[in-house]
Amino acid sequence: MNLRPLGYESTQPLTSPTHERQTATATAAAVGPATVLIRAALPGGGLSTGSGFIVDPSGTIVTNFHVVEGADRVEVRLATGDVHEVTAVRAADRLRDLAVLQAPGFRFPTVQLGDSDAVRPGDHVVVIGNALGVLENSVTAGVISGLRDLEGYASP
């Protein structure tokens, strides 16, 4: 089973039992509070930025591995503007470009994870992130155009 963010934990699910879609506006409002900007200080003074999402109220964050690879220091900025230094990389998978980070805290807003095995071409998606590290909580809507198999793991 693969995981993907679905919605903010304390709100209604993004799809009903009949799989009716919420608007991009509703999805952004639901997931935005748990979306973070990630800044990684690289050796030699470089900076890497990216997006992530909080999956546990104690500060567990999922992001792309390439954003934090080789970083000397990583911090996350929440939608509230609060900044937290990452205290640990809990897991990393270069092949799937995933990293699980830990930031100190509690009662963070979270996204609810769902089953990405259920994703099909033509499904509507909303992408929320921090484009170029400056457009915090930017929103783009689209459709899944196709799925690919990555060494036995299907991914959109």
N, C-alpha and C positions, 0 to 999 in steps of 0.2 A: 504494500500500500504506500502510495506517495502522499505527501501532505501539501496543502496550500491554504493560505489565509482565506477565511470566509467572511468574518464579520466581528464586530466589537462584542465582547463577551456579554455585556449587560443589556444588549438591545435584542430586538427581534432577529431571527435568522434572516440572511439575505435572500433566501428563497423559502417559499411556503411549501407545505407538503405536496402541492400540485406544481411546484417548481416555477411559479410566477416570478418574474424578475422585478427587483427593486430598481428605481432610477439610479443613475450614476450619482446624482446629488445625495440620495439617501445612503448609498454605499459609502461615499466619501465621508459623510457625517458620522457613519458608524465605525469605519476603520481608521479614519484620520487620527484620532487621539492615540492610537497604538502604533502609528507609523513614526519612525525615527530617522533623523539625519545622522549618518556615521562619518566621522572624520578620523583618518588614520595617519599618524605622523610616521613617515618612512625614513630609513637611514639616509643621511646626506641632505636632509632638510625638505624632502619631497612631501607632498600631501595627497592622499587618496580620499575621495568622498563617495558616498553611496547611500542607499536606503536600506532600511530593515524594518522589522515589525516585532513587537513584543508578544510573546506567546505564554508568558507566565507572570503573574502579578509580582513575583519576587525579582524580576529583572532579567529573565531569559529572553534573548533577542536572536532572531534569525536574520542573516544577511548573506551576501555573496562572498565566497572565499577570496576572490580576486581583490575585493575592497580592503581586506585586512591582511592579506598575505605579506609577510615580512615586516609588518609594522612594529615600531618601537613603542608606540602608545596609541590607544584607541579611545575615543569618547563618542557618546551618543547625545543628541539633542532631541528632546521630546517636543511634541506639538505645543506644549505649554511654554517652551523656551528653556526649561530646566536642562542643565547639562550634567551628565554623569560619566565618570571615567570607567571604562571597562576594566574589570578586575581579573577576568579569565576568559580564555577561549576554551569553551567546554567540549567542543567537537569541531572537526574540520574535514571536509571531503573535497579535495581538489577536482576530482573527476566530475562531480555533480555541481561544483562551484557553490558549495554551501558552507557556512560557518555558523556555529552557535556560540553566542557571547553571553557573558554574565556582567551585569551592572548592579551595583549595590542599591538596594531600595526595597520597597514593599508597596502594595496596592497600586501598582502601575496598571494602566488600561491595557487590555489584551485583545488579540484577535482570536477567533475560534477557528481551529483547523478542521478541514474537511478532507474528503477522499478525492484526490485528483485522478484516480482511476476512473471516475465517473465523467470526466471531462470529455467532450466530443467536439469534432470540428463543427463550426457553426454556433457553438455556445457563445453567449455574450460575456465579455469580461470588462472589468474596470481596473485600471492600473493606477495605484496611488504611490507616489514616491517623492524623491527629492532630486529632480532632474538637474544634472550638472552641479549638484551641491548648493544651488542657490534658489531654486524654485521649490521651496518646501511645501509638501502636501499638494503637489500638482496632480491633476487628474486627467486621465485619458481613457476613453471607452473604445472598444473594438470587438472583434470576434476571433475565436480560435480558428486559425486557417488550416492547421494540420497538426498531427502528432508525429513524434519521431521516437525511435527506440534507441536508447543510449545504453548499450551493453546490458540488455534485459530489462531496462527501466524505461517505460514510455513516459514522455514528457511533452507538454504543449510547446 
